Amino acid sequence: MKTIFCYGDSNTYGYKADDHTRFDKNTRWTGVLTNLLKNKCNIVEEGCNNRTAFVKSYDGLKQSGLEYLDSCLPNCPIDYFIFALGANDLQYVYKLEPKDIEAGLIKFIKKLKSYKHISNIIVIEPPELNQDIKKGFFSFQFNDYSINLSKCVHQIYSKVADSENVELITFGKDIKTAVEDNLHYTKEAHSLIGHLIFEKIKNKILTFDI
């Protein structure tokens, strides 16, 4: 059975902005992908609230994406590693600059390539922030600097994905974040993300009987 390892933050975990709980398994984009693949692929969910990608999280090891990777990565062959991180690195406490995000993403991808049991890498860029995030529950973590920094993310992720020859999934304006916090995906967004990944994978792995 093929294995897809989904490594992300609260949007992979399935955090619900309206009541701070978690979307059910079938609603999360990982569950949508599982159902589209008709359960013929092993989907490993490794989402964690407030997980960063490149910087050491003030919450600890599990929330530090790059540092925690060795601890959670399974030893079995991984046909696709889906990287869905980057939003929490925009928190103003980390004081990152665009060059730091670019260097961090390159470092992460090169580390993934060093694992012989990972066959393919898909990078999902984080959502772009707007002024509404300063009105929501997570306003204490994001400010104008965070918002401006997020506007550089698409260009950075696109550049690195191209230079490192990995797949990239971008959302544009089709993927909506919840009005409650402008950070977490809506139910509809989770469905769209699952379908986008499915379309990307089904054309690459011809051995799937779906």
C-alpha positions in Angstrom: 0.0 0.0 0.0 1.3 3.5 -0.9 2.0 5.9 1.9 1.4 9.6 1.9 2.9 11.5 4.9 1.1 14.8 5.7 3.3 17.0 7.8 1.7 20.3 8.8 0.3 22.7 11.3 -3.2 23.4 12.6 -4.6 23.4 9.1 -3.5 19.8 8.7 -4.7 19.0 12.2 -8.1 20.4 11.2 -8.5 23.3 13.6 -12.0 24.8 13.5 -11.9 28.6 13.9 -15.5 29.0 15.0 -15.4 26.9 18.2 -11.6 25.9 18.5 -12.3 22.2 18.1 -11.3 19.9 15.3 -13.0 19.0 12.0 -13.9 15.4 11.9 -11.8 12.9 9.9 -13.9 13.0 6.8 -13.9 16.8 6.7 -10.2 17.4 7.1 -8.3 17.7 3.8 -6.4 14.5 4.8 -9.7 12.7 5.2 -11.0 14.1 1.9 -7.9 12.8 0.2 -8.3 9.4 1.9 -11.8 9.1 0.6 -10.9 10.2 -2.9 -8.3 7.4 -2.9 -10.9 5.0 -1.7 -8.8 4.1 1.3 -6.3 2.3 -0.9 -3.5 4.5 0.3 -2.1 4.9 3.8 -2.5 8.6 4.7 -0.4 9.5 7.8 -1.7 12.6 9.5 1.0 14.5 11.4 -0.6 17.9 12.0 0.1 19.9 15.1 -1.3 23.3 16.3 1.2 26.1 16.2 3.9 24.1 14.5 6.5 26.2 12.7 8.5 25.1 9.6 11.9 26.7 9.9 12.3 28.3 13.3 12.4 26.6 16.8 9.0 27.1 18.2 8.6 28.7 21.6 6.1 25.9 22.4 8.6 23.1 22.2 10.0 20.3 20.1 6.8 18.9 18.7 5.8 22.3 17.4 9.2 22.8 15.7 8.7 21.3 12.3 12.3 20.9 11.2 13.6 19.7 14.5 10.8 17.3 15.2 10.9 15.6 11.8 13.4 12.9 12.8 11.2 11.9 15.7 8.0 11.4 13.8 9.0 10.2 10.4 8.1 6.5 9.8 10.7 4.1 8.5 8.5 2.7 5.8 8.7 3.8 2.2 7.0 7.2 1.8 5.6 7.7 -1.7 4.7 11.3 -1.1 5.7 13.7 1.7 3.3 16.6 1.8 4.9 19.7 3.4 2.1 22.0 4.7 3.9 24.5 7.0 4.9 28.1 7.1 2.1 30.2 8.5 3.3 30.1 12.1 6.7 31.3 11.0 5.0 34.6 10.1 4.4 35.3 13.8 6.1 38.6 14.6 7.9 37.1 17.6 10.2 35.3 15.2 11.2 38.4 13.3 11.9 36.5 10.1 12.7 38.2 6.8 12.0 36.9 3.3 15.5 35.6 3.0 15.1 33.6 6.1 11.9 31.9 4.8 13.7 31.1 1.5 16.8 29.7 3.3 14.6 27.7 5.7 12.5 26.2 2.9 15.6 25.2 1.0 17.1 23.6 4.1 13.9 21.7 4.9 13.6 20.3 1.3 17.2 19.3 1.2 16.8 17.4 4.5 13.8 15.6 3.0 15.8 14.7 0.0 18.4 13.2 2.2 16.0 10.5 3.3 16.3 7.6 0.9 12.8 6.3 1.7 11.0 9.5 0.5 10.2 9.3 -3.2 8.3 12.5 -3.9 7.8 15.8 -2.2 4.8 18.2 -2.4 4.9 21.6 -0.9 1.7 23.4 0.0 2.1 27.2 0.5 0.5 28.7 3.5 -2.5 31.1 3.2 -1.8 34.8 2.7 -2.8 36.9 5.7 -4.8 40.1 5.6 -5.8 42.9 8.0 -8.7 40.8 9.4 -6.2 38.6 11.3 -5.7 41.5 13.7 -9.4 41.3 14.8 -9.4 37.6 15.4 -8.5 35.1 18.2 -4.8 35.0 17.1 -4.3 38.8 16.9 -1.7 38.5 19.7 0.6 36.5 17.4 0.3 38.4 14.1 0.6 42.0 13.2 1.2 44.3 10.2 4.7 42.9 9.8 3.3 39.4 9.6 0.8 40.4 7.0 3.4 42.1 4.8 5.7 39.2 5.2 3.0 36.8 4.1 2.6 38.6 0.8 6.2 37.4 -0.1 5.4 33.8 0.6 3.9 32.8 -2.8 6.9 34.1 -4.7 9.4 32.5 -2.3 7.7 29.1 -2.3 7.4 29.2 -6.1 11.0 30.1 -6.5 12.3 27.4 -4.2 10.0 24.7 -5.5 11.3 25.4 -9.0 15.0 25.5 -8.0 14.6 22.3 -5.9 12.5 20.5 -8.4 9.6 19.7 -6.1 5.8 19.8 -6.7 4.1 23.0 -5.4 0.4 23.5 -4.7 -0.9 27.1 -4.6 -4.4 28.2 -3.8 -4.8 31.8 -5.0 -8.2 33.2 -4.0 -10.1 29.9 -4.3 -9.1 28.7 -0.8 -10.8 30.7 1.9 -9.8 31.1 5.5 -12.4 31.4 8.2 -13.8 34.9 8.9 -13.3 34.3 12.6 -9.5 34.4 12.4 -8.3 34.7 8.8 -5.8 31.9 9.5 -7.6 28.5 9.5 -9.3 26.9 6.5 -13.1 26.6 6.2 -14.8 23.3 5.6 -15.1 24.1 1.9 -11.4 24.9 1.7 -10.4 21.6 3.2 -12.5 19.9 0.5 -10.8 21.9 -2.3 -7.4 21.2 -0.9 -8.0 17.5 -0.7 -9.2 17.5 -4.3 -6.2 19.5 -5.5 -3.8 17.1 -4.0 -5.7 14.2 -5.4 -5.5 15.6 -8.9 -1.8 16.1 -8.5 -1.2 12.6 -7.2 -3.4 10.6 -9.4 -1.6 11.7 -12.5 1.8 10.8 -11.0 1.2 7.4 -9.4 -0.3 5.3 -12.1 -0.3 2.2 -9.9 -3.3 3.4 -7.9 -6.4 1.4 -8.7 -9.0 4.1 -8.0 
